[in-house]
Amino acid sequence: MIPLCVPEIRGNEWKYIRECLDTNWVSSAGAFVDRFENEFARYLNVKKAVVTMNGTSALELALRTLNIGVGDEVIVSSMTFISPVNTVKYVGAEPVFVDVCRDTWVMDADKVEELITPRTKAILPVHIYGHPVDMDKIMDIANRYNLYVIEDATESLAAEYKEKKVGSIGHIGCFSFNGNKLITTGAGGMLVTDDERFGERAKYLSTQTKTVLSNGGFYHEEIGYNFRMPNLLAAMGCAQLENIDEYSSIKRNNANLYNKFLSGIKGITLPVERESVKNIYWLYSILVEEDYPISRDDLILKLKENGIQSRPFFLPVHKMPPYKECKTGDMSVTDDIVKRGINLPSSVGLNENEIWQVCDVIKDI
Ligand SMILES: Cc1ncc(COP(=O)(O)O)c(C=O)c1O
C-alpha cells in the first residue's frame, strides 16, 4: 500500500526521547519544552511560541487569548478540516463561512469583506493542503475593520507568503504536529505570535493560569486550561525540527515530479503556486474534472485497487449538521470543487517510482 501521508522519523528522535526517560523528565516540565518553543519561534521568526496538546487546542487557545467568545462572529473557510470551526463554537462564538478560490482552494480574500458585521471579531484563514491564503488582502481588511487574524497554518508549516512563513503574519498562528503533518510529535500543536502580550497570555491560559507563590503554593486569578505538551513529545519535536528544511524541499520536489508526470492529462487539473508564495504541497492534490473518463470517487476506488491510498477533499463544514444554520456567503466554488478534489500520496518518504505508480493509474484511465 502506498499510504496518503505518514511520518518520517530518521533523526535524533530516539536519542532525545531516551534522554527524557533516562532523566525522568517525561511530563510537562523539562528542558525540551522550552527548547522546542524557542527553536520553533526562531524558525518562524516570531517572538513567542507556546506548545499545546494538538492543533485544535492551539486554535482554541488563540481564540481565548484574544478574548473571542459569546456574541462574536469569526469568518472562516468551509472547505477545511472541521477543527478550526469547532474551536469557534467551543468559545461560544459563531462561525461565518466564506468561499475558497478555484485555483488555490484556500479562503477567497475577495469574498471576506461582504461578510463583516458589527459582531465580527476575527478572520480565521486556513492555509489548506500547503498553499497560503492571500494574507496581504486579509491583513488589509483586518486593519480597516479592527479585526484579529488567527492563521490556521496546521497544514502549511514551511509554506511562505511573500517570503514570510505562514502562521507568522496574523496576530496569532497555529500549527499541528499530528502524525500526518510535515513534522510530528505524535500529537501536538503550537501557537505562535509576534506580540509578546498575546504570547504571555497564551502561556498563562494554557498552564491553568498558575502563579507560584513565594511559599510554593499555587494561586489562580482566573479559569485556565491544561493545554500543555509533555517533555517527551517536545523532545520528538526538537528532533523533527532539525530536518524540516530537508522535508519541505522533498515535498516540493515530489510535487514537481507529480506535475511532470500528470501534465497534459485531459480532465485533470493540477495544483498551482501563485506568484510570491511558496506552496509546500503538504498533500499534493488534483481536481478530477467532468471531461476525465471516470468520476472522482471511481478514481479513488481505482487507486485503492492498485494499492494506493487517496482521499477526497474536505466536505464543506457548512453542510454538516451542527453548522447547517450558520451564516455563509456565496459558496459556489466550495460546493463545486469539494466534488472534484482528491489528495494523493504525499509522505516525505515517497520515492519517484511510487509517484510514477500513482500517476500511471491516473494516466491509464
Ligand atoms: C486545517 C486543520 N486545522 C486544525 C487541525 C487540528 O489539528 P490536530 O489534529 O493536531 O488537533 C487539522 C488537522 O489535523 C487541520 O487539518
The ligand as a Gaussian input file, in Angstrom:
#p B3LYP/6-31G(d) Opt

LIG

0 1
 C       -6.806000      22.595000       8.852000
 C       -6.627000      21.914000      10.169000
 N       -6.823000      22.609000      11.305000
 C       -6.667000      22.048000      12.511000
 C       -6.284000      20.736000      12.640000
 C       -6.208000      20.160000      14.008000
 O       -5.000000      19.670000      14.385000
 P       -4.924000      18.488000      15.444000
 O       -5.364000      17.245000      14.767000
 O       -3.492000      18.457000      15.853000
 O       -5.822000      18.856000      16.581000
 C       -6.057000      19.974000      11.486000
 C       -5.677000      18.560000      11.479000
 O       -5.040000      17.872000      11.976000
 C       -6.222000      20.568000      10.220000
 O       -6.026000      19.876000       9.091000

